Amino acid sequence: MRPSTRGRGRAAWALGKALHRAHRRGMSRCLITCKDHNLASARVIERHGGALEDVRDTELGRIRRYWVELPVDRSRNDTTV
């Protein structure tokens, strides 16, 4: 996020929209990552139900990996994700 838009809930709004879209597409969970030092992003992910899987060293630096479980849509009959 641009510095001028930080602290206004835009990242939380954007993540909420992305998770909603993933749910509509039939996904049961999503993997979301952020840099280890980016505590603001980590808080946004955690507020959306993200459970920290681990922190890994990658080519891009230390990355936090979170899984977000999405609600099950009982109206869908297919079992594929």
C-alpha positions in Angstrom: 0.0 0.0 0.0 1.1 3.5 -0.7 2.2 5.4 2.5 -0.6 7.9 2.0 -3.3 5.1 2.1 -1.9 3.2 5.1 -4.0 2.8 8.2 -7.3 3.2 6.4 -8.3 -0.4 6.2 -7.7 -0.8 2.4 -5.4 -3.8 2.8 -8.0 -5.5 5.0 -10.8 -4.7 2.5 -8.7 -6.0 -0.5 -7.9 -9.3 1.3 -11.5 -9.7 2.3 -12.6 -9.3 -1.3 -9.9 -11.8 -2.5 -11.0 -14.4 0.1 -14.6 -13.9 -0.9 -13.8 -14.5 -4.5 -11.7 -17.6 -3.6 -14.7 -18.9 -1.7 -17.1 -18.3 -4.6 -14.7 -20.3 -6.8 -15.0 -23.2 -4.5 -11.7 -23.1 -2.7 -11.6 -24.5 0.8 -8.5 -22.6 2.0 -5.9 -20.1 0.8 -2.2 -19.7 1.3 -1.2 -16.1 2.0 2.3 -14.9 2.5 4.1 -11.7 3.6 7.6 -10.7 4.4 8.6 -11.6 8.0 9.3 -8.0 9.0 5.9 -6.7 7.6 4.0 -6.8 10.8 1.1 -4.7 9.5 0.4 -7.3 6.7 0.7 -10.1 9.2 -1.9 -8.5 11.4 -4.3 -8.1 8.5 -3.9 -11.7 7.5 -4.4 -12.9 11.1 -7.5 -10.7 11.5 -8.9 -12.6 8.5 -8.4 -15.9 10.2 -4.8 -16.6 8.9 -3.1 -19.4 10.9 0.7 -19.1 10.7 2.1 -22.3 9.2 5.8 -21.3 9.4 8.4 -18.8 8.5 10.7 -19.8 5.6 13.9 -18.4 4.1 13.4 -17.9 0.4 15.1 -16.1 -2.5 13.0 -13.1 -1.5 14.0 -13.2 2.1 12.2 -14.5 5.2 8.5 -15.2 4.4 5.6 -15.8 6.8 3.2 -18.4 5.4 -0.5 -18.3 6.6 -3.4 -20.6 5.7 -6.9 -19.2 5.8 -9.7 -21.7 6.0 -12.8 -20.6 4.0 -16.4 -21.5 4.8 -17.7 -24.7 3.3 -20.4 -24.1 0.7 -22.9 -26.9 1.3 -24.8 -26.0 -1.8 -22.0 -27.3 -4.1 -22.2 -31.0 -4.9 -18.8 -31.4 -6.5 -15.9 -32.4 -4.4 -13.1 -30.9 -6.5 -11.2 -27.8 -5.4 
